[in-house]
Amino acid sequence: MILVTGATGSIGRHLVRCLRQRREPFLALVRSQEKGRELGCDFAVGDFDDPGSIARALRGVDRLFLNAGGAVPADGDQPMIRQQEAAVDAAVAAGVAQVVKVSVLGARAGGRLATGAHWLIEEHLRASGLAWSVLRPSGFMQNFLTGAGSLTIDGKLIDGYGGGAVAYIDCYDIAACAAELLTRPARPAESFDLTGPEPLTGADISEKLSAALGRAVGHATLTPRGLATTLKTRGLPAGFADDVAVLAGEVAGGALAATTLAVRELTGRAPRTFDQFITANLTALEAALGGRPHGR
């Protein structure tokens, strides 16, 4: 039995569908009965801030997909560290045999925000005695479905990486990699850097979206410092915004531009291109960005 945490998120929803198609027994961890019913699968209600609920959900589980929210403005350590380390401890106590964790590309000791937090969680997992695999994805293509989070007031996409390229990955492919690791003989103690097939700049993304939507989708290129200023004007704490700017500067320098073969290695096929992502999510992109796609 597999427990899927983050089951209603961008990766989790794809993984739920994938496991259902494989007829693999699993439970989806959700925060409410309503969310569980929406998924239409067996589920357990729980929350990472309630360790007891995680322990209860792990009863009878032998494989754990560990995935939770990203970095948030917080005083002190990122909450994800406490939350996920407690989940790992609960997995040990429950006799779980294998954990597949979603981390982030570039996780490292001393890294800002998610890069440092995920490294600490990875270290805790490595020391747990559990069989483990870690997925380290690049930037999500699904970020372009969030709408307000990536748009300026005048409807342009924000490119906060100073024109730097990112090998964006579709969460569909992250889920497919997780499914392979969770349903085949364990490949313990391995980390996989997951990327899409091509590095794309903000200008590249705008061009592709413009062609799909049949209207111009502009983009505003900001320096990392300019991004920090924008975030502060939107009410985010200065320290958090400055940390985001440091990470954005790394991306501008090429930190997320390289591609890997890990998706092909794990799934036997190439990762989705951004054009394929657009095709699969055209209606949602139209709602997020406005405009009418060609042919409508």
C-alpha positions in Angstrom: 0.0 0.0 0.0 1.3 3.4 -1.0 0.5 6.7 0.9 0.5 9.7 -1.5 1.0 13.0 0.4 0.4 16.2 -1.5 -2.3 14.3 -3.3 -4.3 17.3 -4.4 -1.2 19.3 -5.7 0.3 19.6 -9.2 2.3 16.4 -8.9 0.0 14.5 -6.6 -3.1 14.6 -8.9 -1.1 13.2 -11.7 0.3 10.4 -9.5 -3.2 9.5 -8.2 -4.3 9.1 -11.8 -1.2 7.1 -12.7 -1.6 4.7 -9.7 -5.3 4.2 -10.4 -4.5 3.3 -14.0 -2.0 0.8 -12.8 -4.5 -0.7 -10.3 -2.0 -0.1 -7.6 -3.4 0.0 -4.0 -2.9 3.5 -2.5 -4.3 6.0 -0.1 -4.3 9.8 -0.8 -3.6 12.0 2.1 -6.0 15.0 2.1 -6.9 17.7 4.5 -10.6 17.2 4.4 -13.3 14.6 3.5 -14.4 17.0 0.7 -11.0 17.0 -1.0 -10.9 13.2 -0.7 -14.3 12.8 -2.4 -13.2 15.2 -5.1 -10.2 12.9 -5.9 -12.5 9.9 -6.1 -10.1 7.4 -4.5 -9.4 5.9 -1.2 -8.1 8.5 1.1 -7.0 9.4 4.7 -7.6 12.8 6.3 -4.4 14.3 7.8 -2.2 17.3 7.9 1.6 17.7 8.2 1.1 20.0 11.2 -0.7 17.1 13.0 1.9 14.3 13.3 -0.6 12.0 14.9 -2.8 12.1 11.7 0.3 11.2 9.6 1.0 8.2 11.9 -2.6 7.0 11.6 -2.5 7.3 7.8 0.7 5.2 7.7 -0.9 2.2 9.3 -0.6 -0.7 6.9 1.4 1.4 4.4 4.7 0.1 3.1 5.6 2.9 0.6 5.4 6.6 1.1 5.4 9.4 -1.5 6.6 12.4 0.5 5.7 15.7 -1.0 4.5 18.9 0.6 4.4 22.6 0.1 7.3 24.9 -0.8 9.1 27.7 1.0 7.0 30.3 2.8 7.7 33.6 4.5 8.6 32.4 8.0 10.6 33.4 11.0 13.4 30.9 11.7 13.5 27.5 9.9 11.1 26.7 7.1 8.1 24.8 8.4 8.6 22.0 5.8 11.7 20.9 7.7 9.8 20.1 10.9 6.8 18.7 8.9 8.7 16.3 6.7 11.2 15.2 9.2 8.3 14.2 11.5 6.7 12.3 8.6 10.0 10.4 8.0 10.1 9.5 11.7 6.5 8.3 11.6 7.3 6.2 8.6 10.2 4.5 10.5 7.8 3.8 13.5 5.2 2.4 11.1 7.6 0.0 9.5 7.4 1.6 6.0 9.9 0.0 3.6 10.4 2.7 1.1 10.2 6.5 0.7 10.2 8.5 -2.5 10.6 12.2 -1.7 10.2 15.2 -3.9 13.0 17.7 -3.3 14.3 20.5 -5.6 17.0 20.8 -8.2 20.0 22.4 -6.5 19.2 21.3 -3.0 22.4 21.9 -0.9 23.7 22.6 2.5 23.3 26.3 3.4 21.0 27.0 0.4 18.3 29.7 0.6 14.7 28.8 1.3 13.6 25.5 -0.4 17.1 24.6 -1.5 18.5 24.5 2.0 15.3 23.1 3.6 15.0 20.2 1.3 18.7 19.4 1.8 18.1 19.1 5.6 15.1 16.8 5.0 17.1 14.7 2.6 19.9 14.3 5.2 17.3 13.3 7.8 15.9 10.7 5.3 19.3 9.4 4.6 20.0 8.9 8.3 16.6 7.2 8.9 17.6 3.7 7.8 14.7 3.6 5.3 15.2 2.7 1.7 14.8 6.0 -0.2 14.8 7.7 -3.5 14.8 11.5 -4.0 13.4 13.4 -7.1 14.9 16.8 -7.6 12.8 18.5 -10.3 13.6 21.8 -12.1 11.0 24.6 -12.4 7.5 23.4 -12.9 5.7 24.1 -16.2 2.5 24.2 -14.0 3.8 27.5 -12.5 2.3 29.1 -15.6 -1.1 27.9 -14.6 -1.1 30.0 -11.4 -2.0 33.2 -13.2 -1.8 36.0 -10.7 1.5 34.6 -9.2 3.3 35.1 -12.5 1.7 38.1 -14.0 2.2 41.9 -13.8 -0.6 44.3 -13.4 -0.8 44.8 -17.1 -1.0 41.1 -17.9 2.6 40.4 -18.8 4.5 37.3 -17.6 7.2 38.2 -15.1 10.6 36.9 -16.0 12.5 37.4 -12.7 15.5 35.5 -13.9 17.0 38.3 -15.9 16.5 36.4 -19.2 18.1 33.2 -17.9 16.8 29.9 -19.2 15.1 27.1 -17.3 14.7 23.5 -18.3 11.1 23.5 -17.1 9.5 20.1 -16.4 5.8 19.0 -16.5 4.6 17.7 -13.2 3.1 14.9 -15.3 6.6 13.6 -15.8 7.6 14.0 -12.1 4.6 11.9 -11.2 5.4 9.3 -13.8 9.0 9.0 -12.4 7.5 8.6 -8.9 5.1 5.9 -10.0 8.0 3.9 -11.5 10.0 4.1 -8.3 7.0 3.3 -6.1 5.8 0.3 -8.1 9.0 -1.5 -9.1 11.7 -3.1 -7.0 13.2 -0.5 -4.8 16.2 1.5 -6.0 17.4 2.7 -2.7 19.7 5.6 -2.0 19.5 7.3 -5.4 18.7 10.9 -6.3 17.4 11.9 -9.7 17.7 15.4 -11.2 14.5 15.8 -13.3 14.3 18.4 -16.1 12.3 18.9 -19.3 13.9 18.5 -22.7 14.9 22.1 -23.4 16.0 25.3 -21.6 13.5 28.2 -22.2 13.7 31.9 -21.4 10.8 34.1 -20.5 10.8 35.3 -24.1 10.6 31.8 -25.4 7.6 31.0 -23.1 5.8 34.2 -24.1 6.3 33.3 -27.8 4.9 29.8 -27.3 1.9 31.0 -25.3 1.2 33.8 -27.8 1.0 31.3 -30.6 -1.3 29.0 -28.7 -3.7 31.7 -27.4 -3.8 33.6 -30.6 -2.8 36.9 -29.0 0.3 38.5 -27.8 1.4 37.5 -24.3 4.1 39.9 -23.3 6.8 39.4 -20.7 8.6 41.7 -18.3 12.2 40.9 -17.7 13.4 41.8 -14.2 16.8 41.7 -12.6 16.8 39.6 -9.4 17.0 42.9 -7.5 14.0 44.2 -9.4 12.1 41.0 -8.6 12.8 41.5 -4.9 11.5 45.0 -5.1 8.3 43.8 -6.9 7.7 41.1 -4.2 8.2 43.6 -1.4 5.6 46.0 -3.0 3.2 43.0 -3.0 3.6 42.7 0.7 6.1 39.9 1.1 8.6 40.3 3.9 11.9 41.8 2.9 14.1 38.9 4.1 12.0 36.4 2.1 12.0 38.6 -1.0 15.8 39.0 -0.8 16.3 35.2 -0.5 14.1 34.8 -3.6 16.3 37.3 -5.4 19.5 35.3 -4.5 17.9 32.2 -5.9 16.7 34.1 -9.0 20.3 35.3 -9.5 21.5 31.8 -9.5 18.9 30.9 -12.2 19.9 33.9 -14.2 23.5 32.5 -14.1 22.3 29.2 -15.6 21.6 27.1 -12.5 18.4 25.5 -14.0 19.4 25.6 -17.7 21.0 22.2 -18.0 18.9 19.1 -19.1 19.2 15.6 -17.9 18.2 12.1 -19.1 16.6 11.1 -15.8 13.0 11.1 -17.0 13.9 8.9 -19.9 15.9 6.6 -17.7 13.1 6.1 -15.2 10.1 6.0 -17.6 11.5 4.8 -20.9 10.3 7.9 -22.8 11.3 11.6 -23.3 9.9 14.2 -21.0 7.1 16.4 -22.3 8.0 19.5 -24.2 6.5 22.9 -23.3 4.5 22.7 -26.5 3.0 19.4 -25.3 2.3 20.9 -21.9 0.4 23.7 -23.6 -1.7 21.3 -25.7 -2.6 19.2 -22.6 -3.5 22.3 -20.5 -4.8 24.8 -23.1 -8.2 25.5 -21.4 -6.5 26.1 -18.0 -3.9 28.3 -19.6 -6.6 30.3 -21.3 -8.3 30.8 -18.0 -5.1 31.8 -16.3 -3.8 34.1 -19.0 -6.9 35.2 -20.9 -7.5 35.3 -24.6 -8.9 32.7 -27.0 -6.8 29.8 -28.4 -6.7 29.4 -32.2 -9.6 27.4 -33.6 -12.2 28.7 -31.1 
